Amino acid sequence: MGAFEYHEGRLSVEGVPLARIAEEVGTPVFVYSRAAFTGALADLDAAFADRRRLICYSVKTCANLSLLRLAAEGGFGADIVSGGELFKALKAGVAPGKVVFSGVGKTEREMAEALAAGIMMFNVESAAELEVLSRVAGQSGRRAPVALRVNPAVDPQTHPYIATGLQTSKFGVPHDEAPALYLRAAADPHLRVVGLDCHIGSQLTSVAPFAAAAERLRALALELRQAGINLEYLDLGGGLGICYNAEEPPTAAAYAAALRPVLDSLPELTVVLEPGRRVSGPSGVLLVKVLYNKSNGPRRFVVVDGAMNDLIRPSLYGAYHAIRPALESDRPMEVTDVVGPICESGDFLARERHLPQVAPGDILAVMDAGAYCYAMSSNYNARPRAAEVLAENGSFRVIRLRETYEDLIRGETA
Ligand SMILES: *Cc1c(COP(=O)(O)O)cnc(C)c1O
């Protein structure tokens, strides 16, 4: 059962009807379930309970401090991709020694900040980056703990924008160039080789690509061992998918089982995972309010007060998010687009969707909106960003205020 279900006709989370949250906080508003968020982390952790492991929540998927704090309190780490994410993770209480820093474009400043914080490992994505990291580490008098992010060249069979382990993607170091780069890193007095990393893509719904990537990494780990390079961490990245529509993503247990042959043959390594979507995605919804019904020729539109600036995934990837009325409805079904107020035809939350007829003032929940939704939101069309709410145990609290018009001009001069 999901975190958001109907009780007595009212779509609810942690015992709180979503309609009540919409009424008290206003719309658009993101609502997260504490139990769903912490439960997803615990579920993954439990699947790997028989070995040394560290689950590093992917901060970029949803970076609210209150959620980061939940991860920190659970003893989990953080996978970051910027200095800003480092700042937020540390503010929320994530242990610096449980932070992994990924990304193809780390700046010197970000490297220096992460070194000063004492993070667990830099996932280095190119020879050029390795050189700069060595120099920055030398200047700071600290040895930088490094892993190379290797591109295992496997097809994760997902949307092209979120496939990251293809030979042609910008991410990682080509598999066959990794050994030479490792030797260089191992010989560098400013670097300390600690790990091997990959992240092949996002929203994967089968285990086979994970297993294939892990197998390639194992071969590399053994090759490095022969060369006298002993690793501490095997970082298999994130990417585990969720059900937005009819997908049947693997369970955490099935995922662990698929990786087991590789992990069992490398018992001395701590496995690091960087789940994002799997943790935050199903933990959140976006509540919007119906403003108008309209039709243009044969096409029907429900215009709501949430838009692509709040939730861009449908516009960006053609992504599907289920939409459910906050109050269960027996009104006749119709086929409609759900669109926002933004001046772009690409501004839609759903297209040609079967929904019960709605009226102005009705609240709709855009489901599975915890990952890559608020995190990708913007002020496009001078729209203040939505509020964020955390529901826990029968109550709820605002964890980010709705932006005001004043927020829109902060830092600007006229
Ligand atoms: C985005 C990202 C993740 C998280 O991916 P999900 O599909 O959300 O689990 C993990 N690691 C890296 C390096 C990433 O860029």
The ligand as a Gaussian input file, in Angstrom:
#p B3LYP/6-31G(d) Opt

LIG

0 1
 C       20.932000      11.482000      -9.805000
 C       21.962000      10.586000      -9.247000
 C       21.606000       9.587000      -8.331000
 C       20.179000       9.287000      -7.959000
 O       19.518000       8.660000      -8.993000
 P       18.053000       8.075000      -8.761000
 O       17.677000       7.515000     -10.060000
 O       17.192000       9.194000      -8.333000
 O       18.177000       7.018000      -7.705000
 C       22.624000       8.835000      -7.790000
 N       23.929000       9.052000      -8.131000
 C       24.287000       9.997000      -9.014000
 C       25.715000      10.183000      -9.342000
 C       23.320000      10.796000      -9.593000
 O       23.689000      11.721000     -10.483000

